[in-house]
Amino acid sequence: MKVQLPVRQAILDRRTYEPPGEDRARKLRLDFNENTAGCSPAVKRALARLSLRQLAMYPEYERGTRCLARHFKVKSRELLLTNGGDDALRLFFDAFVDSGGSVVICEPTFPMYRYWGEVAGAKIEVLRYGPAMEFPLEGVLGALETHPGAVFICNPNNPTGTLISTQAIETILQAATRTAVVIDEAYAEFSGVTVIPWIQKYPQLFVARTFSKAAGLAGLRLGAVIARADSLAILRRATAPFPVNVAALAAAEAAVGDRQTMKRYVRDVLRMRVWFEKELRKLGVKTYPSAGNFLLADFGPGGTDMCRRLEVDGILLRDRSKEIGPGFVRVSIGTRTEMERLVRRIKRYR
């Protein structure tokens, strides 16, 4: 029997997303901006307290949402929990972008904006960061004149690490009268900059956050969207009944309850980022200002080969030469021991 499935053309046209390879546990993982120090010990205790009955039942969200809303200094109805930050981004396409509708992204940036746009069959208008990794503000303002369904802005931007000024974001919000403005603040704990307090002033503003970075819960998949209650109600219409599992919720409550561990991790990352940048500059490597838990560096024509040789040594970096240019590498900031090991290996290969 010959069967022909009615596959959407948008799915046939896009490339399959290739996740990181397996067998990574024993390697130094400085390629995906993970928290290499690990999450709070309170998280492990909270997970151990989950009963067999709790694991057998669908989760309840009211108490956990109240707790996490307090963490973000918003009301419960202004917070929507999602199955990781990636799932949060998908909701914007489900809610605001028809097939063939347009969205705006500024590349190089987090690839999931393009990923979900292609899956949705959206028209993706791509603007480019400048040679010094400057944000294309004028291009964004021009694109907003055609009223795209959404504009996605990562702040600080991944992989450049650069921070867009709050003045620029406000200028965009004032121009986006018929467009959802998604500010992805995955690295806000490291930059210290957030526009969450603006949600009441701008009903088109949606702030995406994640517990995968500073909180160290990437393996449990928990994200959040923060917006004015009436605006967030639109996203709730596109949300599944039980998107977040009970373990992720318990872990997040424990993580935000141990603020000292998170603050200590952020402080250590900021110190090591400064140290690592100085070490690279001593070697003649060009770096770009970063407000995240990573650093973008230009290692020149040998950057890709260096990444391959480091991988043989068990050290994983993120080669961004295809997206930005030959030699560009994004390096997650690990512990002092990890970063000192990396620098020793880099010196060997330069």
ROLUM-778047 format. One record per atom (N, C-alpha, C): residue in one letter; z, x, y. Coordinates in pm, whole numbers, plus 50000, padded with zeros to 5 digits. Layout:
! residues N
AZXY...
//
This chain:
! residues 350
M500005008549880M500005000050000M500005008950125K499085006450212K498995013950336K499725006450447V500665013650510V501475007550616V501235015150747Q501055007850854Q500905013950986Q501955008051079L502905016451119L503985011751204L503545010651349P504045000551421P503634998451560P504455007251656V504235020351651V505005029651732V504575028951877R505535028851968R505235028752111R504505041652149Q503545040552238Q502755052152280Q503625062552350A504645057852422A505525067252491A506225076552393I506545071552276I507205079852175I506205089752115L504985085352091L503975094252035L503585105252133D503665102352262D503225111852364D504235122852393R505495120552363R506515130252403R506825140052291R507325151752333R507745161752235R509115158152180T509345161252055T510645158751993T511675168352051Y512855163152083Y513915171752133Y514455180352020E514545193352046E515045202651945E516475206651979P517455201651905P518855205251933P519115219651892P520275225351935P520595239051897P520665240451746G520315252351698G520305254751555G521665253451492E521665251951363E522925251251289E523455265451264D524545266351191D525145279151156D525515287051281R526165280251377R526545286551502R528035289351512A528805284651417A530265284951429A530815299051448R530225308851382R530755322451388R530115330851498K529265324751577K528605332051684K529295329551818L529085338651911L529605336952046L528635327852120R529045315452144R528155305052196R528255304252348L527415311752414L527365311652560L526055305652608D525525296152531D524225290352561D524255275652600F525345268452575F525365254152603F526515249752694N527045259052771N528085255952870N529285248852810E529585252352685E530765246652620E532035253752666N533145247252645N534445252952676N534855261852557T534625274952570T534885283852457T536365286352435A537205282652532A538655284352516A539245273152430G538535262152415G539025250852336G539755240752422C539895228752369C540555217952444C542075219652440S542775210852508S544225211152512S544825208852372P545905215952338P546585213152211P547045198652200A547245192152316A547655178052315A546585169252251V545345173452259V544255165752198V544415165652047K544685177151990K544845177951844K546015169351797R547095169451875R548255161251837R547905146351846A547155142651948A546775128551965A545875123951850L544975132351808L544085128751698L544875127551567A545865136151550A546675135651428A547505122851420R547795116851536R548625104651538R547815092051508L546505093051505L545685081151476L545955076451333S546235063751320S546555058351188S545295054351112L545425052650984L544305048150902L543845034350949R544775026150991R544435012751039R543605013551167Q544015022351259Q543245023851383Q541815028451355L541665037451261L540335042451228L539475031851161A540115021951100A539375011451030A538984999851121M539534999651243M539294988551335M538364992851449Y537664982951506Y536894985751626Y537844989451739P537434998551827P538355003351932P538604992952040E539754994252105E540074986352224E540094995952343Y539594991452456Y539335000552567Y540224998752690E540964987852697E541644984652823E542644995452863R543524999552773R544535009452809R543905023052841G542975027352756G542325040152780G541525040452909T540855029452939T540095028753064T541015029653184R542175022853178R543135023753289R543585038153309C543885045053200C544345058853207C543275067853268L542055066753222L540985075453272L540555071553413A540665058953447A540375054753584A541365061153681R542625061853642R543625068553726R543265083253745H542765089253639H542365103353647H541285105353753F540335096053761F539245097153858F539595090553991K540795084754000K541265078154123K540375066254160V540025058354059V539265046054082V539945034654006K539435022654025K539945011053952K539235009953817S539865003153724S539305001953589S537914995753591R537694985753676R536394979253679R535304987953744E535724999453799E534765008753858E534415020253764L534885019353639L534675029853540L534075023953412L532985029953367L532355025953241L532305038153150L532915037153031L532915048152935L531675047352846T531135058952811T529895059552734T530015069752621N529095068952528N529085078052413N528485091452453G529225099052533G528745111652587G527995109552717G527815120452792G527085119552918G525625115952898D525035120252786D523625117052760D523415101952750D524345095152683D524225080552668D524375073652803A525195079352890A525345073653024A524015073753097L523265084553085L521975085553155L520965075353102R520995072852972R520085063152913R520245049252975L521465045753009L521725032353064L520945029653192F520715040053272F520015037953398F518555034053375F517965039453271F516585035553238F516555021453182D517545018153100D517615004653044D517814994253154A518564997753257A518944987953359A517974987353477F517374998653513F516644999253640F515175003053631V514705007353514V513355012853507V512545005453400D511544997653443D510624991353350D509645001753297S509024998953183S507975007653132S506885009053238G506545021353273G505575023653379G506205024853516G507505021453528G508205023153654G508455037953682S508835041153804S508955055153843S510405059553862V510635072253833V511915078753862V511615092453922V512615097953990V512455110954056V513475120653999I513005132553960I513905143253917I513495156153987C514425165453999C514175178254065C514395189453965E513335195953924E513405206253820E513355220153880P513945230153812P514595229153681P515925221853691T516205213653591T517445206153590T517785202253447F518805194153430F519235189753298F518085182253230P517665186453112P516445180753052P516555166353007M517775160752997M517895147152948M517365136653046Y517245140053175Y516625130453268Y515175128253227R514455138953204R513055137953159R512985131653019Y513905135652933Y513925130552795Y513965115252793W514965109452861W515095094852860W513955088252936G513455095053040G512325089553113G511085088353027E510825098552946E509675098252857E509855087652749V511055086552694V511315076352592V511095062352649A511495060452775A511335047352839A509905044452882G509035054452877G507675052552923G507585051953074A508495058753143A508535058453289A507545068553348K507145066053470K506375075853546K507385085153612I507305098053578I508305107553625I507715116053738E508255114453857E507825122653971E508735134953976V508145146553959V508915158953950V508775166854079L509905169954139L509955179054254L510555192154205R510235203154272R510685216254226R511655222554324Y512685228854268Y513545237454349Y512705249054402G513095254554516G512355265554577G512635278854508P511995289554552P512155302754489P513575308154496A514325303954597A515725308054607A516645297254549M516095288354468M516785277354404M517345267354506E516595265454615E517015255754717E516545241754679F517395231954706F517125218154670F516005212254757P515035205054697P513895199754773P514215186654846L515065187254943L515535175255012L514405167255074E513515173855146E512435166655212E511525159755111G511305166254998G510495160154894G511135147654837V512455148054818V513175136354767V513085124954867L513285127854994L513215117355096L511825111055100G510795119355084G509435114055081G509205105254960A509725109454844A509555101754721A510265088254729L511355087554802L512115075054813L511365064354891E510365068454965E509595058655044E508835048954955T508575052854830T507865044054737T508825035954650H510125037054676H511165029354607H511155030954455P511335043154404P511445045054259P512675037954205G512695035454074G513835028454015G515115036554024A515005049754009A516195058154013A515815072354052V516765079354111V516625093554137V517835100354075F517575111154001F518645118253929F518875131753994I520135134154033I520495146754099I521715152554031C521545164453977C522635171453910C523345180154013N524655178454030N525365185654136N526775189554091P527025202554062P526115214054070P524975212453971N523845218654007N522655217053923N522685226453803N522295221253690N522125228953568N520635230153541P520045242253538P520665255253512P520865264253634T520505259853754T520545269153867T521975272253911G522885262753891G524265264553936G524485261354081T523415258354154T523505256254297T524115242654330L524755242054444L525465230054488L524745223954607I524465211154598I523825203954708I524925199454805S524685200754932S525705196955030S525925181855028T527135177855061T527425163455068T526625156955180Q526305164655285Q525475159155393Q524095155355340A523535163955253A522215161055196A522275148655106I523335147455029I523485135654943I523605123055026E524335123655135E524475111755219E523145108055283T522375118055321T521045115355377T520175108055274I520265112355149I519505105855040I519985091555021L521285089455020L521825076055001L521405066655113Q521365071655234Q520955063255347Q519485059455338A518685068055272A517255065155258A516955056655135A517855056855037A517595050154908A518115035854910T517465027354987T517935013555000T517505004754883R516515009554804R516035001654690R515915010254565T516785020154554T516755029654443T518165032954398A518395033354267A519675037754214A519755052954227V520805057754290V521005072254309V522075076854211V521665084854113V522575089654010V522945104054040I524205106254072I524705119754096I525465124153971D524895133553901D525475138453776D526445149753808E527735146853796E528785156353832E529445162253707A528625166453611A529165171953486A530055184153511Y529795191353620Y530525203853647Y531395202753772A531775190653809A532515188553933A533875195453933E534495196553816E535815203153811E535725217653857F534555223853838F534385237853876F533955239354023S533215229554073S532755230154213S533805224854309G534645215554262G535625209354350G535015199154444V533735195554420V533025186254508V532665173654430T533005162054486T532645149354424T532345139054532V531465129554500V531185118654593V531735105554539I532635106254443I533255094054391I533875085454501P534555091354603P535125082954709P534105074754787W532825077354772W531795070254847W531305057554779I531795054354661I531175043254586I531315029854658Q532365027954735Q532505015254807Q531515014054921K531195025354981K530265025455095K528825023755052Y528485028954933Y527095028954888Y526975022054752P526565009454750P526445002254622P525355007854531Q524425015854584Q523365021854503Q523795035054441L525035039354466L525525052254416L526195050654280F525765058954185F526375059554052F526715074254023V527955076753988V528395090453959V528625091753809A527905101053747A528055103553604A529005115353583R529965113653493R530905124453461R530955126153309T531515137453267T531605140253124T532935146953092F533355145352967F534555152152917F534165163852827S532895167852831S532405178452744S532635192452799K532855193752928K532915206852991K534365211153015A534925207453128A536285211953161A537315207053060A537145194953010A538105189452914A537905194852773G536735200652746G536495206952616G536345197252501L535735185552526L535605175352421L534145172852382A533305183052391A531885181152361A531655175652221G532485179752126G532315175351989G532675160851965L533365154552061L533785140652045L532925130752122R532085135752214R531105127552286R531735116452368L532105119652490L532625109552582L532125112552723G531495102552781G531035103452918G531525091452997A531165091053125A531605080053210A530645078253326V530545065853371V529825062753494V530805055953588I530805060453714I531695054953815I530845049253928A531125036853964A530365030254070A531155018254119R530655012254225R531264999954275R531214989354165A532224981154157A532364971854044A531144962954026D530594957554133D529454948554118D528194956054075S528064968554117S526924976654074S527084980653927L528304984153889L528554988253752L528354976553654A528554964453703A528354952653618A526924951853567I525974957353642I524574957553597I524434966553475L525064978253479L525004987453365L525704981653243R526774974153266R527514968253153R526614958853073R525634952753138R524714943853067R523854951452967A523674964652991A522834972852903A523664980952804T524974978652800T525864986752717T526184979652586A526264987352478A526664981752349A528134977652353P528574968552265P529964963852268P531014974752244F530724984352156F531714994652122F531065008552127P530725013352246P529975026052255P530825038452231V532145037452252V533025049152245V533965047852126N534065058352045N534925057551928N536385059951963V537265055651877V538695055951903V539225070151914A538635079551841A539085093451847A538755099651983A537565097052034A537185102352165A538095096952274L538425084252265L539285078152366L540685084152362A541245085552244A542585091552230A542585105952280A541525113352249A541435127252292A541355128352443A540575119652506A540425120252651A541735117052721E542455107052672E543745103952732E544685115952724A544685122652610A545545134352593A545095145752684A543785147552696A543265158552778A543615157052925V543435145052979V543755143153121V545265142753144G546015139953037G547475140453049G548015154553055D547215164253012D547605178353018D546755185153125R547035181953249R546245187253360R546335202453371Q547475208053332Q547665222353348Q546675230353262T546435225753139T545485232853053T544085232553114M543685221053165M542365219953225M542265228553351K543295228053434K543285236053557K543255250953525R543985254953423R544015269053386R542635273553337Y541995265153259Y540655268553211Y539685269953327V539695260553419V538795261053535V539075273653617R540335276653640R540695288653717R540175301253648D540365302053517D539915313853443D538385315253447V537675304053437V536215304453443V535745309553579L536345304553685L535935308753819L536165323753839R537275328853789R537535343153800R536535351253720M536285347053596M535365354453511M533925353453560R533585342453624R532225341253678R531985351453788V532985353353873V532885363453980V532785377453919W533625380153819W533615393353755W532275395953688F531775386253614F530525387853541F529355389953637E529345382553747E528285384053845E528275398253902K529445403653931K529525417353982K529015427353880E529345425253752E528885434353647E527375434153635L526785422253646L525335421353638L524665428053757R525235426353873R524655432553992R524695447753983K525755453053923K525825467653902K524655472453817L524175463753729L523065467153641L521715463953705G521725459353828G520495456053898G519915442553861V520735433753805V520275420453764V520485410553878K519455403253915K519555393354020K520265380853969T521215375754044T521925363554007T521805353354120Y522165340854087Y522105330054185Y523485323854200P523855319854322P525185314054343P525415302154252S526555301954186S526845291254090S528155284354125A528145271054109A529365263254126A529765256753994G529195261553882G529505256053750G530195266153662N530285263053534N530905272353438N529845280953370F528835284753446F527725292553396F527095300053513L526185309253480L525525317253582L524055318753543L523165316753640L521745319053618L521405333053666A520735340753580A520395354553613A518935357253579D518325366153656D516955370353631D516985384553576F516775385753446F516815398853380F515455405753381G514465399553445G513165405753450G512365403453322P511225410553308P510325408353194P510975409853058G512055417453048G512685419552918G513765409452884G513905399052964G514985389452943G514905382252811T513725377652774T513575370352648T513865379352528D513355391452532D513615400952423D515105404052413M515775405352528M517215407952527M517955396452461C517555384052490C518205372452427C518045372752276R516865376452230R516635377152086R517505387852021R517625399152085R518415410052028R519905406652030L520335399752135L521735395452141L522035385252031E521075376652003E521285366751898E521485373551762V520775384351738V520965391951615V522395397351610D522945400551727D524325405451736D525345394151731G524885381651721G525795370351714G526195364851849I525415367851954I525705362852089I524545354052135L524835341552168L523805331952207L523815329552357L522675332052422L522475328652562L521325318652570R521135312352685R520075302352700R518895308252777D517855311352707D516635316552769D515935305152843R515775306452974R515145295853054R513795300453109S513185310153043S511925315653093S510805305253095K510805295853001K509745285852996K509855276053113E511085272753152E511285262853258E511255268953398I511685281553411I511825287353545I510865299053565G510835308253470G509965319853482G510455330953391P509605340853362P509975351653271P511255358753315G512165360453220G513385367953248G514585359753288F514395346753315F515525338553359F516375334353240V517685336753251V518625333853144V519855327153204R520295316353140R521535309853181R522635314253086V523755318553144V524865323853065V526115315453090S526645309252987S527925302153000S529045312253016I530055308453091I531185317453115I532265314853010G532565325152932G533585324052829G534875330852872T535685334552777T536945341352804T536665355852843R537695362652892R537515376752930R537035385152812T537645383152696T537245390852578T535775388452545E535355375852553E533975372452522E532995378352623M533345377652751M532435382552854M532375397852854E533475404352823E533445419052814E532565423352697R532645416152587R531775419152473R530305417452511L530005406752584L528635404252625L528125415452716V528925419552813V528495430052906V528215443052833R529055446352736R528815458652659R527465458052589R527125446352532R525845444952462R524675445252560I524825438952676I523755438952776I523455453152820K524485461052843K524295475052884K523525482852777R523735479352654R523055486252544R521555483552546Y521175471352591Y519775467352583Y519015468652713R519615474052817R518915475652945R518625490352972
//
